C-alpha cells in the first residue's frame, strides 16, 4: 500500500471515528425542516449536527461526509456484521450507500418544500467488499434535475480508488 493510500485511509478512519461520536443523534427529519430548508441546507445542518442523522446510518455504520449542490458523499466501514452467508458484505450494504449518495445528490438541488422518492435504482457490482477493505465512500453526482424527475450516478470506492460498484437512479420530485 502506497504512502498516499495509507494517508487517505488514515484520514477516512479519522472521519469514521468522528461519525461514531456520542454527539451524533439519529432520528427522522422533522417535516418542518423539509418545508423550510433546501435540500443542500438540510445536508449542511446534518453535517453541523443541527439535524439528526437517519437511523439507518447508525445501523450500517455509515455517515454523510460531504455535500454540495449536485454532489453528495457518504462513508461507511464494512464489517463482519454486514456479511451474507457467502462470506462477504451483503449487496444491500453497497445498495444502501449508493442509493443514499445518488438520491441525496438529487435532493441537494431541491428547493425548500420539495421532496423526492427513488423510483428506479440500477447497480453494477464489480468486486466483493469484506471487513478487510477499510472505509469506503459512495459519491453521487447529479446528471439532470427537472421539475418532476431527477437522475444521478454514483460510485462506491475505497481509499486506493478501487471501484466496488456503480449505480444510477431516477427520482420522482414532488411538493412536501
Buried (B, 14 or more C-beta within 10 A) or exposed (E): EEEEBEEBBEEBBEBBEEBEEEEBEEEEBEEEBBEEBBBBBBBBBBBEEEBBBBEEBBEBBBBBBBBEBBBBBBBBBBEEEBBEEEEBBBBEBBBBBBBBBBBBBBBBBBEBEBBBEBEEBEBEBBEBBBBEBBBBBBBBBBBEBEEEBBBBBBBBBBBBEEEBBBBBBBBBBEEE
